[in-house]
């Protein structure tokens, strides 16, 4: 069973701080990883994708991938109350069908 | 705005009934996937269609079926509804072989 594991949280950070979200995956064959943000009652919104080891930055967001440790993380700098949401980590397993396997999500709360 | 639209947004059915959910994806997005998201869980892969053929299926029974049409629209059909089918059903599309999936707003199904 290919799995993606996340701490369900909630992770509480003060406004302006760095939020660090973590994810591990079980299948070494997975090549691509994604972070989705999901507000309560809404659908997931893609915020970052990462395909190779190292860091990838996009505005306030930085995704980090370490394939040797099977570890993916998302850093959110200068956290804002509008960042309060559930963050879903997903791994792409390719084969006959390229399907995403999601973790259960980490709930982030940014406090004033 | 992902260009993926779903209908209906909300619906209520009773156990044993049948339901059809619809999705319209972006022009050129020839791959469409359906996911089920139960409350507090990450999305679970139901199946994927590529050029109107099912080319991958998750751990869902045959009463979950689908269709994809040449105009980039698709349907998810669920027969003999059970209480546990209550969930947010998400349609996602992507262009060709890229891994990035873009979700529609979802259809929230409640089975009573």
HADDOCK unambig.tbl for C-alpha pairs under 7 A between the chains (distance, minus, plus):
assign (segid A and resid 42 and name CA) (segid B and resid 105 and name CA) 6.51 0.50 0.50
assign (segid A and resid 43 and name CA) (segid B and resid 103 and name CA) 6.79 0.50 0.50
assign (segid A and resid 43 and name CA) (segid B and resid 104 and name CA) 6.83 0.50 0.50
assign (segid A and resid 43 and name CA) (segid B and resid 105 and name CA) 5.13 0.50 0.50
assign (segid A and resid 43 and name CA) (segid B and resid 106 and name CA) 6.14 0.50 0.50
assign (segid A and resid 44 and name CA) (segid B and resid 103 and name CA) 6.56 0.50 0.50
assign (segid A and resid 46 and name CA) (segid B and resid 102 and name CA) 6.88 0.50 0.50
assign (segid A and resid 92 and name CA) (segid B and resid 99 and name CA) 6.94 0.50 0.50
assign (segid A and resid 96 and name CA) (segid B and resid 55 and name CA) 6.12 0.50 0.50
assign (segid A and resid 96 and name CA) (segid B and resid 56 and name CA) 6.16 0.50 0.50
assign (segid A and resid 97 and name CA) (segid B and resid 48 and name CA) 6.71 0.50 0.50
assign (segid A and resid 97 and name CA) (segid B and resid 55 and name CA) 5.62 0.50 0.50
assign (segid A and resid 97 and name CA) (segid B and resid 56 and name CA) 4.72 0.50 0.50
assign (segid A and resid 99 and name CA) (segid B and resid 45 and name CA) 6.80 0.50 0.50
assign (segid A and resid 102 and name CA) (segid B and resid 42 and name CA) 5.46 0.50 0.50
assign (segid A and resid 102 and name CA) (segid B and resid 43 and name CA) 6.17 0.50 0.50
assign (segid A and resid 103 and name CA) (segid B and resid 42 and name CA) 5.57 0.50 0.50
assign (segid A and resid 104 and name CA) (segid B and resid 41 and name CA) 4.81 0.50 0.50
assign (segid A and resid 104 and name CA) (segid B and resid 42 and name CA) 4.28 0.50 0.50
assign (segid A and resid 105 and name CA) (segid B and resid 42 and name CA) 6.34 0.50 0.50
